[in-house]
Amino acid sequence: TIEKNASMSADDQHDRRKYWRFYYGGILRLSWEVARAYYHRFCNVGGWDRVAFMLYDFDSMSDNDFMGKVDVTVERTKETTVQLVLNQRLFRLASGVARTEWRCWKRVAKLTYSIEWEEY
């Protein structure tokens, strides 16, 4: 109740607000993921024409970096290798990094894939 909250110390009120935001954010994210999963599973009655493969640099201590992507047509495809369109913003940001890491950025990113229909 409001009275109970008002009787708490400032530190306890701060903690209550902090953990309530964690709880609220978790419920909100869970609800979003459930709705998204439902939509992708049951609302795609027309099928897909294209699929976008996106490459990210996974960082455990900071935001993940979008590195590149490639769009492919959804059709029966034997093993194929395509070049990803790389994120040019990262090239500009990487100009200040160590030389050895900069050499890695100059390499070409490729994706090898195949597509075939699977009956369930």
N, C-alpha and C positions, 0 to 999 in steps of 0.2 A: 504494500500500500504506500501511498504518498507519505503518510506519517512515519512509517517504518524507515523509508528511505531518508527522510529528513533527519531522523534521529541517528543515522549512521555517521561515522567520522568522514571527513573529506576524502581520505585515502580509500576507505571502504566504498564510498560512492563512486570514486574514480574506477576502482576495480570492477564494481558492478556494471558500470557503463562499458568498460573495455570488454569484459567477457560476454555481455549481452550482445555487443556488436559482432564478436566472433560467432556466437550462436546464430544470430540473425543472418549473418553473411553465409554461414554454412548451410542453413535451411534454404536460403535464396538460391545458392549455387546448386544444391541437390535438386530443388524444384526445376531449375533451368535444365539441368542434365537429363532429368526424367522426361520432361516435355520434348527436348531435342531428340532423345533416343526414340521416343514414341513416334514422333513425326518422321524421322528417317526410316523407321521400320515399317510403319503402316500407311504413310501418306504419299509414298512414292509410287503411285499406280501407273504413271506414264513411262517410267524408266529413265535412264540417264543417257545423254548423247556424248558428254565429255566428262572427264575426271581431271582435277588439278592435283598434282603431286607437289607438296611444298616441303622444302628442306629448311630445318631450323637447327641452330647451334644451341644445344641444351646447356643451360647454365644453372647449377644448383644454388648459387648464392645471389643471382641477379636475374633480370628478365632474359628470356630466350631471344636470340637474334634471328630474324627472318633472313635466310641466306639466298634463296632462289626458288623458282618454281618452273614447272612445265605442264602444259595442258595436253592431254591425249584423247583421241577419239575412242569411245567404247565400242570396239568391234573385235572379232577374233583376230588375234595378233600373235605371230610367232615371236620368239625372243628378239627384242629390238632394243637398241641403245640410242638414247636421245640426250642432247645437251640441255642442261638447265639454264634458264635465263637468270643470271645472278643479280642480286640486289646491289645496284651501283652505289647506293649510299654507304654500304659497308666498305667499299673500296676507298672512298674518300676518308672515312673514319680510320681505316687501317693504315693510312700513310704515316701515322705517328707511332706505330708499333715497332717492335724489334724486327731487325732485318730478316731473321730466319722465319718469323711468322709471316712477314710480308711476302716472302717467296711462295708460301703455301697459298696465299690468296690469288696468285697469278695462275694457278692451275685451273683446268677446265673441270667443272662438275658434270658428271654424267649419271644417268639413271638407266638401268637395264630392267626391262619388264616384259611380261607376256600376258595375254588375256585369253581366256577360254571359258565357255559356259559350263557351269556345274549344276546338275539337277539335284534337288533336295528332296 
